[in-house]
Every structure is written in structure tokens, then in C-alpha cells.
Amino acid sequence: MIGGTIRIGIAFVAELAKATWATIRAAVAPPGRLRPAILAVPLDVRSPAAITLFADMVTLTPGTTSLAVSEDGRVLYVHCLDAPDPEAAVAEMKRALERPVREILP
């Protein structure tokens, strides 16, 4: 459990750094370059605690905001400041943030 918690912390800090840099680049980019999107992120985590942790990590990462969880708890809707490739953005959120959450919460 402690090892998983440490891995979540490391994963989050790494994502925080990458997202901060991407948000800075987006802020200084020429107008019209951004591709904002609302993304439907299918959830592999099922417990309310795991969904909340994942959604909170997404919201705390610059450039993304968790909007809602579907009533059945299977999809997290996320606003993304810049998602030129929505499928890649979803895959990266799942790899970088949801996968570490799954290590400690179902």
C-alpha cells in the first residue's frame, strides 16, 4: 500500500510538471492553435474513492478539469484545454493517472 501511494505521488508530480509546461506553451501560442475538447474517459476504477482520487488528480493537473462522472460510474467527462488528438489524451490520462490509482484502490 505504501509503495503504491509513493508511486501515485511520483506519477502525479511528473504529470503536473508535464501539464504545467504544456499549459505555459498553450498560453503563449498564437491565437487559434488550441484544440479544446470535452473528453469521455472510460473508467477502469470502480470504487467511489478511486474515481474521486482519479478525478481530483485530473482537475489538479493544469489544462484539464473533471466535469462529471456518468450515473453508472463508468465514464469521467473531462474538459481539456488542448487536445489535438482526443484519443491520445484519454490514453495518456489513463496511463499516467488512472493506472497508479488502480494499484491501491479498486
ABEGO torsion letter per residue (X at the ends): XAAAAAAAAAAAAAAAAAAAAAAAAAAABBBGABBBBBBBBBBABABAAAAAAAAAAAAABBGBBBABBBAAGABBBBBBABBABAAAAAAAAAAAAAAAAAAABX
